[in-house]
Amino acid sequence: MTLRWCFFSHSPALIPSISLAAFTFTAPAVFSHSLLLCFINFQYSLHCGTIAVPTNQDAPGYDQRILFPIDLSLVRKMITSRVVSSFADLHIRIGMICHNCMKYNGRESDYGVVTRDFEAMVDDLILQAVYNEIKKSAAKS
């Protein structure tokens, strides 16, 4: 198990991000299922709001300002196709969604405020999911 630290734009504090690559799971589908459950928890949360809906690519100036468009439906597809294979990967993708939203709409806009709340909630849910996976793997040992 390796411990890495990530910075997120909503807080200057360090947020631990644990890579579970060193854990051996007997069935990779079980871990993929854990990622999907974590994703579903925050996809349907009240904080998700307008982030759940992909931005219209025809929005004025969107193509020039957002170089890597991504939305929750794409992240879900990445989890089910196992492109996103760890909680750290999931954390990065959600961070990119939040970054894009704040970059396009402004950090202090209504969307920016909702996005920061969503990002903080996602941080908490991912940390809890990681700790749950660590407990499960420790109990199996």
Secondary structure, DSSP 8 states (H G I E B T S, - for coil): -EEEEEEETTEEEEEEEEE-TT---S-HHHHHHHHHHHHHHHHTSTTTGGGGS---TTSTTHHHH-SS---HHHHHHHHHTTSS-SHHHHHHHHHHHHHHHHHHH-TTSHHHHHHHHHHHHHHHHHHHHHHHHHHHHHHH-
